[in-house]
Amino acid sequence: MNRTPLPPVMGWSTWNQFRQNISEALVLEIAHALVDAGFTKAGYQYLNLDDCWQATRRDTQGRLQFDAGLFPSREGLIPTLNALGLKVGLYSSAGALTCEDMPGSYGHEAIDAETFARWGVELLKYDYCHIVDMATDPHHTDDSFPTHTPPLLYIGIAADGALETQYPAAQAKLSGAARLEADGLHGLSCGQGNAAFAIQAPSAGTYHLSIGYTKSLALHERYVEIGIGGKTYEAWFPRSSGWSDTGRVHVDIQLEAGENVLTLYNPMRGQREDSIRRYRRMGDALKAATASSSAKPIAFSICEHGRTQPWTWAGRFASSWRIGPDISARWGSIMACYERAVSLLPYQQPGAYNDPDMLEVGIGSLTLAENRAHFSLWCMLSAPLVLGCDVRRFTAADLSEETRALHGILTNGEVIALNQDALYLQAKRIQSGEAMDVLLKPLLGGGMALCLLNKSDTAQTLPTLPLSTLAQADERIAGKGLGPFRWRNPWTGETGEHAQALESIQIAPHDVALFRLTPEA
Ligand code: GLA
């Protein structure tokens, strides 16, 4: 990857607290609160409108549009938010609809990316709903998601305004499992074979390609890719069988003058390939829409819920990828998100982050210790820091002690600095027990952050922690962090010098102890 790494996104999103009940008035109040209560200054730059900012219909040009009743200024809201110092994020889905049944971007990637870029959007959260027909296929498993290619009969090529020339399947050069049977060409599915047609084009330009096929009753749309000299086109075959035995589908293609080889193949072995394709399409569309030097870059936040292991493929085009289902404001849910993220360390790269989901700090009935632990862990894990709580509570004239403490958690610059550190590396869990985990995060300049997490319901006291031994457990630090160390606890402000070890640290239930360690030698 040759892009300059960016730190994890920091911002606020409408979803966790407000769900579908959002409006321009609310968003403006939140935006002002983010500024007035010091959140923008602390680094929370993005304001993301999650699901339900859209109207349920595209406009006459096929463009997504704001729900004009809820957002009377429509996209005019974006410059207003920019003027407050905020970057604006929007939400869409890689399916036909979003999770709240608004229009999704599938099949509209180019026009949507272009619309977002033109509006000045700087973050796209891209969800994974309505991907397959949920009525017939509620489980989304690979087995139930074959995406096969039907038997192919011929391809036809026509220049605009000219008659089609047909090339029957028998003329194709077949490889792998590809074979000709009475009803057409079989064996292209699941990357098992391909068929190459050599065709002649009188001149370079756009041509209409038709693909004839034998129909059969199918639960899903079926698919084939057409490779032509390094370019890939996609063709989809409808689900129903229709009234006749054969059908044809169309794609516009570019040909060179003279001989062109059209290779038909289908790399999709199941839902994983399909998912990659959907997200790659939007990633490419965003790249194209923001290619000019005057365009604002759009951070691409993939929200695929971990169904097809996005950590194995999303780093190529996304800034972050959700690794599991939605978080909720319960300690158990926060621990489940943490567990998944901590185990996915090998997949994180600078600029591309595991996303255990948005912050629940300040929502529901988490204790202060739980809020502090949740926030510390997300910082250690280099997770996107996206607030979900109603930040208007932080602007009241007279803050309660609890509200002040929550504000202190969310705006603690030293803890945020761990998340945004310019080595861009997520913490490694170097010890794990029933009650306690120990995490280490390498920092720019040779330092490291140490986080001791008490997962249990009882207070824990840790015996002596020899720091250089701990440092040796992380190969990214080993050899550098030999100490002695200066340390500072960013939550309590306590500090120490010339430390070889930390002694008898007490940690309350569901809480953390956090240290920034700097080698003195
Ligand atoms: C999914 C996502 C959530 C939120 C909703 C909106 O559940 O995981 O974060 O975006 O959709 O409908």
Boltz pocket constraint, residues with backbone or C-beta under 6 A from the ligand:
constraints:
  - pocket:
      binder: B
      contacts: [[A, 15], [A, 50], [A, 51], [A, 91], [A, 98], [A, 99], [A, 100], [A, 127], [A, 303], [A, 325], [A, 326]]
      max_distance: 6.0
